[in-house]
Amino acid sequence: MEFKTVLFYVFSAIMILAATRVITARNPVHAALFLVLAFFNAAGIWMLLKAEFLAIVLVLVYVGAVMVLFLFVVMMLDINMDRMREGFWSYLPLATGIGALIVLEMAAVLWRGFMKFEQEAETVGANIGGTKELGLLIYTKYILGFEIAAAILLVAIVAAVALTLRRRKDTKAFNPGDAVRVKRNDRLRIVKMATVDQPALDAASKAAALAAAEAQAAAAPDVAAAPKETK
């Protein structure tokens, strides 16, 4: 047995175990981390198949971007796991039937592929994992599927932005159009007030101070006589 074959079985076994733990782990953070491990092992298998570009894209895009986003979302959301597991057993028969159907379909596709498999020297010798060959196939033979996938991703991005864009009452924002169209009279208002002579103002303040002093002097004897009356 060659060393590549040993590596293939090691990567495959670890990837199967990690994928199993993704759907059986109770903690969503642990499930996301097991999915990262599965992606790394899948990238290792791609490297064994000499598809370096696909392996690098798998690590950079899925592990470096998508899974980091998943981890942030899972850790920021307050998920009630007990409430999520309430209806597990009621959906188990339906999920088992769908899973069995998918397994049968995949087995039929693989069996049909193995029956008609013919190895060609040109296909084996070509660099199927290179960027040049992949680009030629995408932009020539599979251009329609590539454009459809791009349109679907664009719709998904717009839908995600539209769902998360909500108006909040506690935010302070202004309309730039209103700021541009503002005029001088909207920014400044001049108010004309009647003038008051300074001597009259001084006399009014003195009268108020004298009245306050007289009220305090009138209340002072009552305060002093209050303890004698209590005795």
Secondary structure as GFF3:
##gff-version 3
##sequence-region A 1 231
A	DSSP	alpha_helix	3	24	.	.	.	ID=ss1
A	DSSP	alpha_helix	28	48	.	.	.	ID=ss2
A	DSSP	alpha_helix	52	57	.	.	.	ID=ss3
A	DSSP	pi_helix	58	66	.	.	.	ID=ss4
A	DSSP	alpha_helix	67	76	.	.	.	ID=ss5
A	DSSP	alpha_helix	81	84	.	.	.	ID=ss6
A	DSSP	alpha_helix	88	115	.	.	.	ID=ss7
A	DSSP	alpha_helix	121	125	.	.	.	ID=ss8
A	DSSP	alpha_helix	131	136	.	.	.	ID=ss9
A	DSSP	pi_helix	137	141	.	.	.	ID=ss10
A	DSSP	alpha_helix	143	164	.	.	.	ID=ss11
A	DSSP	alpha_helix	176	180	.	.	.	ID=ss12
A	DSSP	alpha_helix	184	187	.	.	.	ID=ss13
A	DSSP	alpha_helix	198	230	.	.	.	ID=ss14
###
